[in-house]
Amino acid sequence: MPSEPNSSIDTTAENTNNENQPSTSTGVVKKPAKTHKFIVKVTALERVGNSTNQRENPIVIFDLFTDVPAFRKQQHRGVKKTADEFKELFRYLVAAVQETFVPSLPATCSSYGPNTDEDRHKTMKNYQEWLERIAADPLLLKNEEVAFFVQSDFGTYSPINNPPTQPASGLKRKTLKQLAPPYDEVLELAEFRPLVKSVHRVSQEVQSKLSKVSKQRRLLSQEETALGQGFTALQNDTHAHSGLYKRFGRVLAAAGDVDSVESTLEVATFADAMGWLVKDTYVVKEALTNRHLIMRELLQAQQSSRGKQEHARKLRAKRDASPLKVDEALRALRAATLLEQELTAKQRLITNNMLSMRSQWLQWYESFVTSAIKEFTLRKIEYERKKLTLLERVRHDVRRADNAGGLSRLGREAHPPSLLRSPPRNSQGLEGDDWAGDQRRRSSLLSQHDSVTNTDFDRVVTADEQQTLNPTVTSDPTAAESTDASGDNAGGTGTTTYSANGEQDINDTSLDARNAASLLGLATF
């Protein structure tokens, strides 16, 4: 079954305030820094209204405990915020806190589709991670707008304060971005922006190609289903192998369902993650661009200050200079010097903070990509094993097609016919995959049920097997649901055995294309 999202994980953000600390050189004992707690837990997700509102504007419910002074109380339970309110907060933080990398918001709906358990768990997990990243950044946490966001009424939040103006926007910003960046003496940040831009482009390319692969796999699943239906139509009671055609067609149709599930999994597990990474790298890239624009403004301010200083010096050197012009030149010089000092302090602050946030972002990026690849790989392995299990259901019937084993033309002439007619063993079981050649430890998730060899795709195949073994049995849906395949090792007939509580097994380990892979990757892999 799908594991619970990270919404059950509590995160504590420790923020230190080192201001007004006495110097240790004076002999005064240094006081410990003040530590603030910010523990957040996403508890529920609601989708109300029409289909568009359900997809684009869900309601996130979370609990919060904090001792940050900006909050009126420490505990906030059942806080409800819409996705539009999260977007308002995000836009304000991007404009107001320019010295850090504001985490980008996750998608409001995953590729699993709205109103599914997988989508609910995935969306809750993503918003939990976003809130944890906000809590881990002291510059964002101490911003009073975060407190206003949490303490405002449901559906009424809008930024209280006006964000500062951007260094440049619109056409001017696009023009300045085309110019070469100014000289950057901080090598780490000078190399960081090209790296982020490269990750941004590669993530976009991976997301686009994976979406195309998923679309083609979905078309392949439809063709496999049509091929299976065609084999089923070849059934003829007078033919010697009429049951084989029907069973083989059912297996092909079930394999098409597995491919349909995989097409959804590829987008939901990896393409969605790449989409979030594309948005996050764009925010980081624009924050670094703002730093370049501030550096360019600082260079212009320094040049203007030097020009005004030279102009004031020339006026004061003249004997017949007007005192009014001298005073005006001195005032302009003081204003230019003050602007230069402000930009210098701002540029130094942004540089120092971005140096510390650079390492944190790289750590998050590494863990995020690793987690996405791991989830994608485990799901892929799981459903490829399920497809192999389905195809192995008809392996023995194919070998019994003739006395030579059916595969004698593939270099098996030396094998005795008795060996070829013996029922092959199922390669997918509780001990792992026989194709890997490794002995695997049995997973605790499979302690009671084998979710690899027993899937919800087996219902139609099971019904065909029962009807083939006993032609007098009618196709009763309840009888088909009360049986479950437990292996491919029963006797020399290549049939399978069934448990008495097969219906419970199917319900506990059910998988179908509609739910789009409800099981996570298992530790057996």
Secondary structure, DSSP 8 states (H G I E B T S, - for coil): -----GGG------B---TT---GGGT--------B-EEEEEEEEE--SSHHHHHH--EEEEEEEE--TTSSSSEEEEEEEEHHHHHHHHHHHHHH-TTS-------SS-TT-TTSHHHHHHHHHHHHHHHHHHHT-HHHHT-HHHHHHHHS-TT----SS-----S--HHHHHHHHHS-----S-HHHHHHHHHHHHHHHHHHHHHHHHHHHHHHHHHHHHHHHHHHHHHHHT--TTSTTHHHHHHHHHHHHHHHHHHHHHHHHIIIIIIHHHHHHHHHHHHHHHHHHHHHHHHHHHHHHHHHHHHHHHHHHHHHH-TT--HHHHHHHHHHHHHHHHHHHHHHHHHHHHHHHHHHHHHHHHHHHHHHHHHHHHHHHHHHHHHHHHHHHHHHTTHHHHHTTSTT-S-GGGT-TTS-HHHHHS----SEETTEEGGGT------GGGSS--TTT--TTHHHHHHHHHHHH-TTS---HHHHHT--B--S-BTTTTB--B-TTHHHHHHHT---TTTT--S---TT-
